[in-house]
Amino acid sequence: MLLQRLGPRIALLMTVAAVLVAVGGVGLSYFPMRRTVFEQAARQAQTLADAIHYSLEVSSPGTDELTMRRLVEKSGTLENVALVAVLDGAGRVRAASNDRASINLDIVREAVRDNASRSLEKTGRYILASPMHGREFSHARHDVAGAVYLEMDMEPLLAELGGLYGTILAEVALLVGVMSLFAVGILRRLVINRLTQVTEGLTQVRAGQLDYRLPLDTGQSRGDEIGDLAQHFNAMVQDLQERTTAQNRAEAELQAAYGELESKVAARTRELARANSELSAQVEERRQVEWRLQEHQMFLSTVLDGIQAGIFVFDPAQGRMVSSNSVAQALTHMNGEEISEESCRDGHLDFVVQDKTMNLLCPDWSEQDSYLEGMVHLPDGRTFPASRQLMEIIIDGQAHLVQIVFDITERRNLERRLGMAQKLESIGLLAAGIAHEINTPVQYVGDSVRFVRGAFSDLSALLDAHAVLRARAVEAGLDEELRRVDEALAEADLEFLEEEVPKACARALDGLDRVARIVQAMKNFSHPGSEERKPTDINKAVQNTVIVARNEWKYAAEVETDLAPELPLVSCYAADINQVLLNMLVNAAHAISDVPGEGVRGRITISTSQQGAFVEIRVSDTGTGIPRENLERIFDPFFTTKPVGKGTGQGLTIAHDIVVNKHGGSIDVESQVGRGTTFTVRLPLETAEQGGLA
């Protein structure tokens, strides 16, 4: 397109800029001139108003109404005067040059009120209201008789001014256009054409004609910027031609050298190929060996991780652990770098065997080939039972110690649970034997007491008959015989016997019944039962546990039960649930016993309920409570706050394992120090047939 070229664009921009500047200058001068016209009209209006005022007030003091109207009408015929009117102080028109014209009474009232002339410019007219004073005018009292109202028509003057400025604008625009075209012609001759020659030269050089030169005899040699550009262009092309010639010569020499080098490289490549073939065979053989070694290491690592063996490699020369596997890092809650940095630091990671404390991260060389079991004490206070075995291995020709550590918490728990199960089984067998041995004499005693109670009932009938017989003897006058009988009755205290013997028999039978219930509860609680789940009455299990553990709580607390009457059966291991209930009930009794004060009895509350698909057991006590810092550790193995000999720290651990791991339930604890603790056990309900109560 035409406007894509620099010349037409410069010409267009210069023309538009010149026209805009000229039009803007003329337009800006229009408004001051317009203001001058209005100021001239204001002076003319004020002069006319003063003349009318003077004529009416000074020259003809007795001017009548007709003379006033003639003066006003004559004034209204003056050039550019649109309206002349005389108004009194109340704003009534006394005389007007045009009766049908509207008068702006607001400006009249303002002039009369302020005793000063007021003007207004509106829609091409200039309006003036000048106050007119009476014959008795006094400046002190501001006595104003009325006002002279003038409207000057400015439209003719403004139209004439606009036409004048339109003519000026047209002439200026024409003059500027002609000058712009002249300037464009000069610009094209002095700049554009010469730049076009430079562009043509660049095109020739880019096409490869390095011998092309700009002609300097057609005006480019003059001392302006474009002439300098042409001279520099020719010098640049000359330099480029020389450089290209030198480059071509260098490329030819380089090509010859490249051919020689290529022949040498080919010979060297053949030698390298033979060496590379031999090296590849060696690398492949070594790769196979490394792959087999890596597979073996992966196999060993997988096996060790699978059996949860923590591996620590200790370098005696450096005095620190140089390697550890993921199991070792998980056991110590440290990463490999931390294990290496903390090696052989006192008191950081202790391994306690009986009364001897060793640093797990700093094994003793003299203890190699040893196997020990003890407790590992972590920096955060947690502990777990572990076994440790040391052995010597050779790594890179240097002797190292390998320490293998196993977490034996689960094994210890299984051992304790097995021992507990064996004890419970023994207690169950013993309880069954005791029950069998006790039930026979208890039955004899019960039968005898019942016999005595029955016989005494028969004696009561005999004594009733004796009373009747005594009454008849009195009637018969057998005084001596009655006296001896009364003495015998008084000595035997027959009335006391009649009252107390039935009570004694009832107490004896109640005691025998309690003995039978205790024996039966021991059998039910201690019997190991089946190794399979079976439907269990949790309420019955709670009642048996309360009876069996009575000796633990009867001196310290009162036990209250709130058992749901329609509680469904729970499919569970009855013996394990009995053990959980017994542990929580004994712990509650011990917590209440630890409350300071003599003779203070606490309260243990056991409740059961159904919560959706779970049966919930809550055991609450009013004991000392558990400190907040211990709440997260009460289920840790071997954690206990009881004195040595009163607790092993395994009760709640086993209970947690039975409820969570064995039954898929949950066990939670809420506690406030000084107010008590509540354990909540939730066991999932499973479809269980009615019957088979634990």
C-alpha positions as CSV (number, residue, x, y, z in Angstrom):
1,M,0.0,0.0,0.0
2,L,1.0,3.6,-0.6
3,L,1.0,4.5,3.1
4,Q,3.5,1.7,3.9
5,R,6.2,3.8,2.3
6,L,8.1,6.3,4.5
7,G,7.7,9.3,2.1
8,P,3.9,9.4,1.9
9,R,3.6,8.8,5.6
10,I,5.9,11.7,6.4
11,A,4.1,14.0,3.9
12,L,0.7,13.1,5.4
13,L,1.8,13.5,8.9
14,M,3.5,16.9,8.2
15,T,0.3,18.2,6.4
16,V,-2.0,17.0,9.2
17,A,0.2,18.5,11.9
18,A,0.5,21.8,10.1
19,V,-3.3,22.1,9.5
20,L,-4.0,21.1,13.2
21,V,-1.6,23.7,14.5
22,A,-3.1,26.4,12.3
23,V,-6.7,25.5,13.1
24,G,-5.9,25.3,16.8
25,G,-4.2,28.7,16.8
26,V,-7.1,30.3,15.0
27,G,-9.7,28.5,17.2
28,L,-7.9,29.5,20.4
29,S,-8.0,33.2,19.4
30,Y,-11.8,33.0,18.7
31,F,-12.8,32.7,22.3
32,P,-10.9,35.8,23.6
33,M,-12.4,37.8,20.7
34,R,-15.9,36.5,21.6
35,R,-15.3,37.7,25.2
36,T,-14.2,41.1,23.9
37,V,-17.5,41.4,22.0
38,F,-19.5,40.7,25.1
39,E,-17.5,43.1,27.2
40,Q,-18.1,45.8,24.6
41,A,-21.8,45.0,24.7
42,A,-21.7,45.3,28.5
43,R,-20.2,48.8,28.3
44,Q,-22.7,49.8,25.7
45,A,-25.6,48.5,27.8
46,Q,-24.3,50.2,31.0
47,T,-23.9,53.5,29.1
48,L,-27.4,53.3,27.7
49,A,-28.8,52.4,31.1
50,D,-27.0,55.4,32.7
51,A,-28.4,57.7,30.0
52,I,-32.0,56.5,30.5
53,H,-31.6,56.9,34.2
54,Y,-30.2,60.3,33.9
55,S,-32.9,61.4,31.5
56,L,-35.7,60.2,33.8
57,E,-34.2,61.3,37.1
58,V,-32.1,64.4,36.6
59,S,-32.9,66.1,33.3
60,S,-36.7,65.8,33.6
61,P,-37.7,65.5,37.1
62,G,-41.4,65.8,36.2
63,T,-41.4,63.4,33.3
64,D,-44.8,61.9,32.7
65,E,-45.7,58.3,31.8
66,L,-45.9,59.0,28.0
67,T,-42.6,60.7,27.8
68,M,-41.0,57.7,29.7
69,R,-42.5,55.3,27.2
70,R,-41.3,57.3,24.2
71,L,-37.8,57.4,25.7
72,V,-37.8,53.6,26.2
73,E,-39.2,52.8,22.8
74,K,-36.7,55.1,21.1
75,S,-33.9,53.4,23.1
76,G,-35.2,50.0,22.0
77,T,-34.6,50.9,18.3
78,L,-30.9,51.4,18.8
79,E,-28.5,48.9,17.1
80,N,-28.1,45.5,18.9
81,V,-30.7,46.6,21.5
82,A,-33.4,43.8,21.8
83,L,-35.4,45.1,24.8
84,V,-35.5,48.2,27.1
85,A,-37.8,48.4,30.1
86,V,-38.3,50.5,33.2
87,L,-39.7,48.8,36.3
88,D,-40.7,50.1,39.7
89,G,-39.4,48.9,43.0
90,A,-42.1,46.1,43.2
91,G,-41.0,44.7,39.8
92,R,-44.0,46.1,37.8
93,V,-43.2,47.2,34.3
94,R,-43.7,50.9,33.8
95,A,-42.6,51.1,30.2
96,A,-41.1,48.6,27.7
97,S,-39.9,48.7,24.1
98,N,-41.5,45.4,23.4
99,D,-44.6,44.6,25.5
100,R,-44.6,40.9,24.5
101,A,-41.0,40.2,25.4
102,S,-40.4,38.3,28.7
103,I,-38.4,40.0,31.4
104,N,-36.1,38.2,33.8
105,L,-37.5,39.5,37.1
106,D,-35.0,37.6,39.2
107,I,-32.1,39.7,38.1
108,V,-34.2,42.9,38.5
109,R,-35.1,42.0,42.1
110,E,-31.5,41.2,42.8
111,A,-30.3,44.7,41.4
112,V,-33.0,46.5,43.4
113,R,-32.2,44.5,46.6
114,D,-28.4,45.0,46.4
115,N,-28.6,48.6,44.9
116,A,-26.1,47.5,42.3
117,S,-26.1,46.6,38.6
118,R,-26.5,42.9,37.8
119,S,-25.8,41.3,34.4
120,L,-26.4,37.9,32.8
121,E,-25.2,36.2,29.5
122,K,-27.8,33.8,28.1
123,T,-28.3,32.2,24.7
124,G,-26.5,34.9,22.6
125,R,-27.9,37.9,24.7
126,Y,-26.5,40.1,27.3
127,I,-29.0,41.1,30.0
128,L,-28.4,44.1,32.4
129,A,-30.5,45.4,35.3
130,S,-29.4,48.8,36.8
131,P,-31.1,50.3,39.9
132,M,-32.9,53.6,39.4
133,H,-33.1,56.0,42.4
134,G,-36.0,58.3,43.4
135,R,-35.9,62.1,43.9
136,E,-35.5,61.7,47.7
137,F,-32.7,59.2,47.2
138,S,-30.5,58.7,50.2
139,H,-27.4,56.4,50.2
140,A,-27.8,55.9,53.8
141,R,-31.3,54.5,53.5
142,H,-30.7,52.7,50.1
143,D,-33.9,54.3,48.7
144,V,-34.3,52.6,45.2
145,A,-37.3,53.7,43.1
146,G,-37.0,51.0,40.4
147,A,-34.6,49.6,37.7
148,V,-33.7,49.9,34.1
149,Y,-33.8,46.5,32.3
150,L,-31.8,46.1,29.0
151,E,-31.3,43.1,26.7
152,M,-28.5,43.3,24.1
153,D,-28.9,41.0,21.1
154,M,-25.4,39.5,20.4
155,E,-26.4,37.0,17.7
156,P,-25.6,39.4,14.7
157,L,-22.1,40.3,16.1
158,L,-21.4,36.6,17.0
159,A,-22.5,35.5,13.5
160,E,-20.3,38.1,11.9
161,L,-17.4,37.1,14.1
162,G,-18.0,33.4,13.3
163,G,-18.0,34.1,9.6
164,L,-14.9,36.1,9.8
165,Y,-13.1,33.3,11.7
166,G,-14.4,30.7,9.2
167,T,-12.9,32.7,6.3
168,I,-9.6,33.0,8.3
169,L,-9.6,29.2,9.0
170,A,-10.1,28.3,5.3
171,E,-7.4,30.7,4.1
172,V,-5.0,29.4,6.8
173,A,-5.7,25.8,6.0
174,L,-5.2,26.4,2.3
175,L,-1.9,28.2,2.9
176,V,-0.7,25.5,5.2
177,G,-1.6,22.8,2.7
178,V,0.3,24.5,-0.1
179,M,3.3,25.0,2.2
180,S,3.1,21.3,3.3
181,L,3.1,20.1,-0.3
182,F,6.1,22.3,-1.1
183,A,7.9,20.9,2.0
184,V,7.1,17.3,1.0
185,G,8.5,17.9,-2.5
186,I,11.7,19.2,-0.9
187,L,11.8,16.3,1.6
188,R,11.3,13.8,-1.2
189,R,14.1,15.3,-3.3
190,L,16.6,15.7,-0.5
191,V,15.8,12.7,1.7
192,I,13.5,10.0,0.3
193,N,15.0,9.6,-3.1
194,R,18.5,9.4,-1.6
195,L,17.4,6.8,1.0
196,T,15.8,4.8,-1.8
197,Q,19.3,4.6,-3.4
198,V,20.8,3.4,-0.1
199,T,18.0,0.7,0.1
200,E,18.8,-0.5,-3.4
201,G,22.4,-0.7,-2.5
202,L,21.6,-2.9,0.5
203,T,19.5,-5.2,-1.6
204,Q,22.4,-5.6,-4.1
205,V,24.9,-6.4,-1.3
206,R,22.5,-8.9,0.3
207,A,22.2,-10.6,-3.1
208,G,26.0,-11.2,-3.1
209,Q,27.2,-8.3,-5.3
210,L,30.0,-7.1,-3.1
211,D,31.4,-5.0,-5.8
212,Y,28.4,-2.6,-5.8
213,R,29.0,1.0,-4.7
214,L,26.7,3.9,-4.2
215,P,27.4,6.7,-6.8
216,L,28.8,9.7,-5.0
217,D,28.6,12.1,-8.0
218,T,24.8,12.7,-7.9
219,G,24.5,14.5,-4.6
220,Q,25.5,12.0,-2.0
221,S,29.0,13.5,-1.6
222,R,27.6,16.7,-0.1
223,G,28.3,17.1,3.6
224,D,24.9,16.1,5.0
225,E,24.0,13.0,7.0
226,I,22.7,11.0,4.0
227,G,26.0,11.8,2.2
228,D,27.9,10.5,5.2
229,L,25.7,7.4,5.2
230,A,26.5,6.7,1.6
231,Q,30.3,7.0,2.2
232,H,30.1,4.8,5.2
233,F,28.1,2.3,3.2
234,N,30.7,2.1,0.5
235,A,33.5,1.7,3.1
236,M,31.5,-1.1,4.8
237,V,30.9,-3.0,1.5
238,Q,34.6,-2.7,0.7
239,D,35.6,-4.1,4.1
240,L,33.0,-6.9,3.7
241,Q,34.4,-7.8,0.3
242,E,37.9,-8.1,1.7
243,R,36.8,-10.2,4.7
244,T,34.8,-12.5,2.4
245,T,37.9,-13.0,0.2
246,A,40.0,-13.8,3.3
247,Q,37.4,-16.2,4.6
248,N,37.1,-18.1,1.3
249,R,40.9,-18.5,1.3
250,A,40.8,-19.7,4.9
251,E,38.0,-22.2,4.2
252,A,40.0,-23.7,1.4
253,E,43.0,-24.2,3.7
254,L,40.7,-25.6,6.4
255,Q,39.2,-28.1,3.9
256,A,42.6,-29.4,3.1
257,A,43.5,-29.7,6.7
258,Y,40.2,-31.4,7.4
259,G,40.8,-34.1,4.7
260,E,44.2,-34.9,6.3
261,L,42.7,-34.9,9.8
262,E,39.8,-37.2,8.6
263,S,42.3,-39.8,7.4
264,K,44.1,-39.7,10.7
265,V,40.8,-39.9,12.7
266,A,39.7,-42.9,10.6
267,A,42.9,-44.8,11.5
268,R,42.6,-43.8,15.1
269,T,38.9,-44.8,15.1
270,R,39.8,-48.3,13.9
271,E,42.2,-48.7,16.8
272,L,39.6,-47.3,19.3
273,A,37.0,-49.7,17.9
274,R,39.2,-52.7,18.7
275,A,39.9,-51.4,22.2
276,N,36.3,-50.5,22.7
277,S,35.2,-54.1,21.7
278,E,37.6,-55.5,24.3
279,L,36.5,-53.0,26.9
280,S,32.8,-53.7,26.1
281,A,33.3,-57.3,26.8
282,Q,35.0,-56.5,30.1
283,V,32.2,-54.0,31.0
284,E,29.5,-56.5,30.2
285,E,31.1,-59.1,32.3
286,R,31.5,-56.6,35.2
287,R,27.9,-55.4,34.7
288,Q,26.7,-59.0,35.0
289,V,28.7,-59.4,38.1
290,E,27.4,-56.1,39.6
291,W,23.8,-57.0,38.6
292,R,24.1,-60.4,40.3
293,L,25.6,-58.6,43.4
294,Q,22.8,-56.0,43.3
295,E,20.2,-58.7,43.1
296,H,21.8,-60.5,46.0
297,Q,21.9,-57.2,48.0
298,M,18.3,-56.5,47.2
299,F,17.3,-60.1,48.2
300,L,19.1,-59.7,51.5
301,S,17.6,-56.2,52.1
302,T,14.1,-57.5,51.3
303,V,14.5,-60.5,53.5
304,L,15.9,-58.4,56.4
305,D,13.2,-55.8,56.0
306,G,10.6,-58.5,55.7
307,I,11.6,-60.1,59.0
308,Q,11.8,-56.6,60.6
309,A,15.5,-56.8,61.3
310,G,17.2,-53.5,62.0
311,I,20.8,-53.5,60.6
312,F,23.5,-51.1,61.9
313,V,27.0,-51.2,60.4
314,F,29.7,-49.8,62.8
315,D,33.2,-48.9,61.6
316,P,35.6,-49.1,64.6
317,A,38.2,-47.1,62.7
318,Q,35.8,-44.1,62.4
319,G,34.0,-44.7,65.7
320,R,30.6,-44.3,64.2
321,M,27.7,-46.0,62.3
322,V,28.4,-45.9,58.6
323,S,25.2,-47.6,57.4
324,S,21.7,-48.5,58.5
325,N,18.6,-50.0,56.8
326,S,15.1,-48.6,56.8
327,V,14.0,-50.9,59.7
328,A,16.8,-49.6,61.9
329,Q,15.8,-46.0,61.1
330,A,12.2,-46.7,61.9
331,L,13.1,-48.4,65.2
332,T,15.2,-45.4,66.3
333,H,12.9,-42.7,64.7
334,M,16.1,-41.3,63.1
335,N,17.4,-41.1,59.5
336,G,20.7,-42.4,58.3
337,E,22.6,-39.2,58.7
338,E,21.2,-38.6,62.3
339,I,22.2,-42.2,63.3
340,S,25.8,-41.6,61.9
341,E,26.0,-38.2,63.7
342,E,24.7,-39.4,67.0
343,S,27.0,-42.5,67.2
344,C,28.8,-43.0,70.5
345,R,27.2,-40.0,72.1
346,D,26.4,-40.7,75.8
347,G,22.8,-41.1,76.9
348,H,21.3,-40.7,73.4
349,L,19.9,-44.2,72.7
350,D,20.3,-46.6,75.6
351,F,20.0,-50.4,75.5
352,V,19.4,-51.6,79.0
353,V,20.0,-55.3,79.9
354,Q,19.0,-56.0,83.5
355,D,21.1,-53.4,85.4
356,K,23.6,-52.7,82.6
357,T,23.1,-49.7,80.3
358,M,24.8,-49.8,76.8
359,N,24.8,-47.3,73.9
360,L,22.9,-48.9,71.0
361,L,24.7,-46.7,68.5
362,C,28.2,-47.5,69.9
363,P,28.6,-51.3,70.2
364,D,31.6,-52.7,72.0
365,W,34.0,-54.7,69.8
366,S,34.5,-57.2,72.7
367,E,30.8,-58.1,72.6
368,Q,30.9,-59.5,69.1
369,D,29.0,-62.8,68.5
370,S,26.9,-62.0,71.5
371,Y,23.0,-62.1,71.8
372,L,21.2,-60.0,74.4
373,E,17.6,-59.0,75.1
374,G,16.7,-55.8,76.9
375,M,14.9,-52.5,76.7
376,V,15.6,-49.7,74.2
377,H,15.1,-46.2,75.6
378,L,14.4,-43.6,72.9
379,P,15.2,-39.9,73.4
380,D,11.5,-39.0,73.6
381,G,11.0,-41.3,76.6
382,R,9.4,-44.2,74.7
383,T,10.7,-47.7,75.3
384,F,10.3,-51.1,73.6
385,P,11.8,-54.5,74.3
386,A,14.5,-55.6,71.7
387,S,17.0,-58.3,71.0
388,R,20.5,-57.4,69.8
389,Q,23.2,-59.6,68.1
390,L,26.7,-58.5,67.1
391,M,28.9,-60.1,64.4
392,E,32.0,-59.2,62.5
393,I,32.1,-58.8,58.7
394,I,34.7,-57.6,56.3
395,I,33.9,-54.6,54.1
396,D,36.5,-53.3,51.5
397,G,39.1,-55.3,53.4
398,Q,38.3,-53.7,56.8
399,A,36.6,-55.3,59.7
400,H,33.2,-53.9,60.7
401,L,30.6,-54.8,63.3
402,V,27.1,-55.6,62.2
403,Q,24.4,-55.1,64.8
404,I,21.1,-56.8,64.2
405,V,18.2,-55.5,66.3
406,F,14.7,-56.9,66.5
407,D,11.7,-55.3,68.1
408,I,10.3,-58.2,70.3
409,T,7.3,-56.3,71.6
410,E,4.9,-58.6,69.9
411,R,6.7,-61.7,71.0
412,R,6.7,-60.5,74.6
413,N,3.0,-59.7,74.4
414,L,2.3,-63.1,73.0
415,E,4.4,-64.7,75.8
416,R,2.5,-62.7,78.4
417,R,-0.8,-63.5,76.8
418,L,0.1,-67.1,76.7
419,G,1.2,-67.1,80.3
420,M,-2.0,-65.3,81.3
421,A,-4.1,-67.8,79.3
422,Q,-2.3,-70.6,81.0
423,K,-2.9,-69.0,84.4
424,L,-6.5,-68.5,83.6
425,E,-6.8,-72.0,82.4
426,S,-5.2,-73.3,85.6
427,I,-7.5,-71.0,87.7
428,G,-10.5,-72.3,85.7
429,L,-9.5,-75.9,86.3
430,L,-8.8,-75.1,90.0
431,A,-12.1,-73.2,90.3
432,A,-14.0,-76.1,88.7
433,G,-12.4,-78.5,91.2
434,I,-13.1,-76.2,94.1
435,A,-16.6,-75.7,93.0
436,H,-17.1,-79.4,92.8
437,E,-15.6,-79.9,96.3
438,I,-17.4,-77.0,97.8
439,N,-20.8,-77.7,96.1
440,T,-21.2,-81.0,97.9
441,P,-20.8,-79.8,101.5
442,V,-22.7,-76.6,100.6
443,Q,-25.5,-78.8,99.4
444,Y,-25.4,-80.9,102.6
445,V,-25.4,-77.7,104.7
446,G,-28.2,-76.2,102.6
447,D,-30.3,-79.4,102.9
448,S,-29.7,-79.5,106.6
449,V,-30.8,-75.8,107.1
450,R,-33.8,-76.4,105.0
451,F,-34.6,-79.5,107.2
452,V,-34.2,-77.4,110.3
453,R,-36.5,-74.7,108.9
454,G,-39.1,-77.3,107.9
455,A,-38.8,-79.0,111.3
456,F,-39.2,-75.7,113.1
457,S,-42.3,-75.1,111.1
458,D,-43.7,-78.4,112.4
459,L,-42.6,-77.5,116.0
460,S,-44.5,-74.2,115.6
461,A,-47.7,-76.2,115.0
462,L,-46.9,-78.3,118.0
463,L,-46.4,-75.2,120.1
464,D,-49.7,-73.8,118.9
465,A,-51.4,-77.1,120.1
466,H,-49.5,-76.7,123.4
467,A,-51.0,-73.3,123.9
468,V,-54.5,-74.7,123.4
469,L,-53.7,-77.5,125.8
470,R,-52.4,-75.0,128.4
471,A,-55.6,-73.0,128.2
472,R,-57.6,-76.1,129.0
473,A,-55.3,-77.0,131.8
474,V,-55.9,-73.6,133.4
475,E,-59.6,-74.3,133.1
476,A,-59.1,-77.7,134.8
477,G,-57.1,-76.2,137.7
478,L,-53.8,-77.9,137.1
479,D,-51.8,-75.1,138.7
480,E,-48.8,-77.2,139.8
481,E,-48.3,-78.8,136.4
482,L,-48.7,-75.4,134.6
483,R,-46.1,-73.9,136.9
484,R,-43.5,-76.5,136.0
485,V,-44.4,-76.1,132.3
486,D,-44.1,-72.3,132.4
487,E,-40.7,-72.6,134.1
488,A,-39.5,-74.9,131.4
489,L,-40.8,-72.5,128.7
490,A,-39.1,-69.5,130.4
491,E,-35.8,-71.4,130.6
492,A,-36.0,-72.3,126.9
493,D,-36.9,-68.7,125.9
494,L,-39.5,-70.2,123.5
495,E,-40.7,-66.8,122.3
496,F,-37.2,-65.7,121.2
497,L,-36.6,-69.0,119.4
498,E,-39.9,-68.7,117.5
499,E,-38.8,-65.3,116.3
500,E,-35.1,-65.8,115.6
501,V,-34.8,-69.4,114.3
502,P,-36.6,-68.7,111.0
503,K,-34.4,-65.6,110.5
504,A,-31.2,-67.6,111.2
505,C,-32.3,-70.2,108.7
506,A,-33.0,-67.5,106.1
507,R,-29.5,-65.9,106.7
508,A,-27.8,-69.3,106.4
509,L,-29.5,-70.1,103.1
510,D,-28.7,-66.6,101.8
511,G,-25.0,-67.0,102.7
512,L,-24.9,-70.5,101.0
513,D,-26.5,-68.9,97.9
514,R,-23.8,-66.2,97.8
515,V,-21.1,-68.9,98.1
516,A,-22.6,-70.8,95.2
517,R,-22.8,-67.6,93.1
518,I,-19.1,-66.7,93.8
519,V,-17.9,-70.1,92.9
520,Q,-20.0,-70.1,89.7
521,A,-18.7,-66.6,88.8
522,M,-15.1,-67.8,89.2
523,K,-15.8,-70.7,86.9
524,N,-17.5,-68.5,84.3
525,F,-14.7,-65.8,84.4
526,S,-11.7,-68.1,84.5
527,H,-12.9,-70.8,82.1
528,P,-10.8,-70.3,78.9
529,G,-13.7,-71.2,76.7
530,S,-13.4,-71.9,73.0
531,E,-10.6,-70.6,70.7
532,E,-13.4,-69.3,68.4
533,R,-15.7,-66.3,68.7
534,K,-19.1,-67.0,70.2
535,P,-22.1,-64.9,71.1
536,T,-21.5,-63.4,74.5
537,D,-23.7,-61.6,77.0
538,I,-21.6,-58.5,77.9
539,N,-23.9,-57.6,80.8
540,K,-23.3,-61.1,82.3
541,A,-19.6,-60.7,81.7
542,V,-19.7,-57.3,83.6
543,Q,-21.6,-58.9,86.5
544,N,-19.1,-61.8,86.8
545,T,-16.2,-59.4,86.7
546,V,-17.7,-57.3,89.5
547,I,-18.1,-60.4,91.7
548,V,-14.7,-61.9,91.1
549,A,-12.9,-58.5,91.7
550,R,-14.9,-57.6,94.8
551,N,-11.9,-58.0,97.0
552,E,-10.1,-55.3,95.0
553,W,-12.8,-52.7,95.3
554,K,-14.9,-53.4,98.3
555,Y,-12.7,-51.4,100.7
556,A,-12.1,-48.4,98.4
557,A,-15.3,-47.8,96.4
558,E,-18.9,-48.5,95.6
559,V,-19.6,-50.2,92.3
560,E,-22.7,-49.0,90.4
561,T,-23.8,-50.7,87.2
562,D,-26.1,-49.3,84.5
563,L,-26.6,-52.2,82.1
564,A,-28.8,-51.9,79.0
565,P,-31.6,-54.5,79.5
566,E,-32.0,-55.2,75.7
567,L,-28.3,-55.3,74.9
568,P,-27.6,-57.7,71.9
569,L,-25.1,-60.5,72.1
570,V,-21.6,-59.7,70.8
571,S,-19.5,-62.2,68.9
572,C,-16.2,-62.2,70.7
573,Y,-13.6,-64.1,72.6
574,A,-15.3,-64.2,76.0
575,A,-12.2,-64.9,78.1
576,D,-10.3,-62.0,76.5
577,I,-13.2,-59.6,77.1
578,N,-13.3,-60.8,80.8
579,Q,-9.6,-60.0,81.1
580,V,-10.1,-56.5,79.7
581,L,-13.0,-55.8,82.1
582,L,-11.1,-57.1,85.0
583,N,-8.0,-54.9,84.2
584,M,-10.1,-51.7,83.9
585,L,-12.0,-52.5,87.1
586,V,-8.8,-53.2,89.1
587,N,-7.2,-50.0,87.7
588,A,-10.2,-48.0,88.7
589,A,-10.0,-49.4,92.3
590,H,-6.3,-48.7,92.5
591,A,-6.8,-45.1,91.2
592,I,-9.5,-44.5,93.9
593,S,-7.2,-46.0,96.6
594,D,-4.5,-43.4,95.7
595,V,-6.8,-40.5,96.5
596,P,-5.4,-38.8,99.6
597,G,-7.6,-38.9,102.8
598,E,-8.8,-41.5,105.2
599,G,-12.2,-43.1,105.0
600,V,-13.0,-41.6,101.6
601,R,-14.9,-44.0,99.4
602,G,-15.0,-43.4,95.7
603,R,-17.4,-44.6,93.1
604,I,-16.9,-46.9,90.1
605,T,-19.7,-46.8,87.5
606,I,-20.0,-49.4,84.7
607,S,-22.5,-48.9,82.0
608,T,-23.4,-50.7,78.7
609,S,-25.3,-49.5,75.7
610,Q,-25.8,-50.0,72.0
611,Q,-24.4,-47.3,69.8
612,G,-25.3,-48.1,66.2
613,A,-23.3,-51.1,65.0
614,F,-21.3,-51.2,68.3
615,V,-21.8,-52.2,71.9
616,E,-20.2,-49.6,74.2
617,I,-18.8,-50.3,77.7
618,R,-17.9,-47.3,79.9
619,V,-15.9,-47.7,83.1
620,S,-15.7,-44.5,85.1
621,D,-14.0,-43.8,88.5
622,T,-13.6,-40.9,90.8
623,G,-9.9,-41.6,91.3
624,T,-6.8,-39.4,90.9
625,G,-7.0,-39.1,87.1
626,I,-4.2,-39.3,84.6
627,P,-1.9,-36.4,83.8
628,R,-2.1,-35.0,80.3
629,E,1.5,-35.9,79.5
630,N,0.8,-39.6,80.2
631,L,-2.4,-40.0,78.3
632,E,-0.7,-40.7,75.0
633,R,1.6,-43.3,76.6
634,I,-0.8,-45.4,78.8
635,F,-1.1,-48.1,76.0
636,D,2.6,-48.3,75.5
637,P,4.2,-51.6,76.6
638,F,5.8,-51.5,80.1
639,F,4.6,-48.0,80.8
640,T,3.3,-47.7,84.3
641,T,3.2,-45.0,87.1
642,K,2.7,-47.6,89.9
643,P,5.6,-48.4,92.3
644,V,7.9,-51.3,91.6
645,G,6.1,-54.6,92.4
646,K,2.6,-53.2,91.9
647,G,2.4,-53.0,88.1
648,T,4.2,-54.2,85.0
649,G,2.8,-51.7,82.5
650,Q,1.3,-54.5,80.4
651,G,-2.4,-54.5,81.5
652,L,-3.6,-51.7,79.2
653,T,-1.3,-52.8,76.4
654,I,-2.9,-56.2,76.4
655,A,-6.3,-54.7,76.7
656,H,-5.7,-52.5,73.7
657,D,-4.4,-55.4,71.7
658,I,-7.4,-57.5,72.6
659,V,-10.0,-54.8,71.8
660,V,-8.4,-53.2,68.7
661,N,-6.3,-55.9,67.0
662,K,-8.2,-59.0,68.0
663,H,-11.8,-57.7,67.9
664,G,-11.6,-54.6,65.5
665,G,-13.0,-52.3,68.1
666,S,-11.7,-49.2,69.9
667,I,-10.6,-48.2,73.4
668,D,-10.5,-44.5,74.4
669,V,-9.8,-42.7,77.6
670,E,-10.9,-39.4,79.1
671,S,-9.3,-38.1,82.3
672,Q,-9.1,-35.0,84.5
673,V,-6.5,-34.9,87.2
674,G,-8.2,-34.9,90.6
675,R,-11.7,-35.8,89.2
676,G,-11.3,-39.2,87.7
677,T,-11.0,-41.3,84.5
678,T,-13.4,-42.9,82.0
679,F,-12.4,-45.8,79.7
680,T,-14.7,-46.4,76.7
681,V,-14.6,-49.8,75.0
682,R,-16.5,-50.2,71.7
683,L,-17.0,-53.7,70.3
684,P,-18.5,-54.3,66.8
685,L,-21.7,-56.2,66.6
686,E,-21.8,-59.3,64.4
687,T,-24.6,-61.6,63.5
688,A,-24.8,-64.0,66.4
689,E,-27.4,-66.6,67.1
690,Q,-29.1,-66.4,70.5
691,G,-27.7,-68.7,73.1
692,G,-24.3,-69.8,74.2
693,L,-23.9,-67.1,76.9
694,A,-20.4,-66.6,78.3
